[in-house]
Amino acid sequence: MPSILRRLLKNQQAATLIEYSLIVCLIATATVTGMGALGNGLRNVMTSVANALP
C-alpha cells in the first residue's frame, strides 16, 4: 500500500487530484455543518411563530 501512495504522490496529476479531493471534502464538511446550524435556527423561528399564533 505505501508503494502505491508513493507512486501517486510522485505523479503530479494524482497529487493535484488528491488536493482537489481534500478541498471538496472540506467544503462538504462546512456545508453540512452550516446546514445543521441553519436548520436549528429555522426550527426556533418556526416554533416562535407557531407559539405566537392564537
C-alpha positions as CSV (number, residue, x, y, z in Angstrom):
1,M,0.0,0.0,0.0
2,P,2.7,2.6,0.8
3,S,4.3,2.0,-2.6
4,I,1.0,2.9,-4.3
5,L,0.9,6.1,-2.3
6,R,4.5,6.9,-3.2
7,R,3.7,6.4,-6.9
8,L,0.6,8.6,-6.6
9,L,2.5,11.4,-4.9
10,K,5.2,11.3,-7.5
11,N,2.7,11.7,-10.2
12,Q,1.7,15.4,-10.4
13,Q,-1.8,14.8,-11.7
14,A,-2.5,12.4,-8.9
15,A,-1.2,14.9,-6.4
16,T,-3.4,17.6,-7.9
17,L,-6.4,15.2,-7.7
18,I,-5.7,14.5,-4.1
19,E,-5.5,18.2,-3.3
20,Y,-8.8,18.9,-5.1
21,S,-10.4,15.9,-3.3
22,L,-9.3,17.3,0.1
23,I,-10.7,20.8,-0.8
24,V,-14.1,19.2,-1.8
25,C,-14.2,17.3,1.5
26,L,-13.6,20.5,3.4
27,I,-16.3,22.3,1.5
28,A,-18.7,19.4,2.1
29,T,-18.0,19.4,5.8
30,A,-18.5,23.1,6.1
31,T,-21.8,22.9,4.1
32,V,-23.2,20.1,6.3
33,T,-22.2,22.0,9.4
34,G,-23.8,25.2,8.1
35,M,-27.0,23.4,7.1
36,G,-27.3,21.9,10.5
37,A,-27.0,25.3,12.1
38,L,-29.4,26.8,9.7
39,G,-31.9,24.1,10.3
40,N,-31.8,24.6,14.1
41,G,-32.3,28.4,13.7
42,L,-35.2,27.8,11.3
43,R,-36.8,25.4,13.8
44,N,-36.5,28.0,16.5
45,V,-38.1,30.7,14.3
46,M,-41.0,28.4,13.3
47,T,-41.6,27.4,16.9
48,S,-41.8,31.0,17.9
49,V,-44.2,31.8,15.1
50,A,-46.4,28.8,16.0
51,N,-46.5,29.8,19.6
52,A,-47.4,33.4,18.7
53,L,-50.4,32.3,16.7
54,P,-53.7,32.3,18.6
